Amino acid sequence: MNGDAVFWGSIITVVISVVIIIYLGFKVSKLIKSDAEKHNS
């Protein structure tokens, strides 16, 4: 039972980490695009 809790906890942690990484990637790409547009204009 205890091992099961550790197993699910680690899976949830990995899923949350992936979601955060994807979210940050979108944020960074938006910043890069807006920065590039400012340089072009």
N, C-alpha and C positions, 0 to 999 in steps of 0.2 A: 504493500500500500504506500509506504513512504517513498519507494523508488518511483512509483507511478506519479506521485505529486512532483517529484524532482523532474521527471520526464516531461510532464505537461508544462511545468514552470519554465524549463529551458526552451521548449517549443514556442511558448508565448513570448518569451524574451527575444528569441530570434525573429519572430514575426514583427514585433514592435520595432526592433532595430532596422529591419528591412523597410518598413513603412517610413520611419524617420529619415533613412538615407534617401529614399525616393523623393520624399517631400523636400528635403534640402536640395536635392539635385534640381528639382523644378524651380525652387527659389533662386538658385545660383544661375540657372540658364535664363530666367527672366531678367535678373540683374545684368547679366552680360548683354542681353539683347537691348535693354534700355540704354545701357552705357554705350553700346555701339551706335545706336541711333543718335545719341547726343553728340558723339564725335563726328558723325556724318553731316549733321545739320549745321 
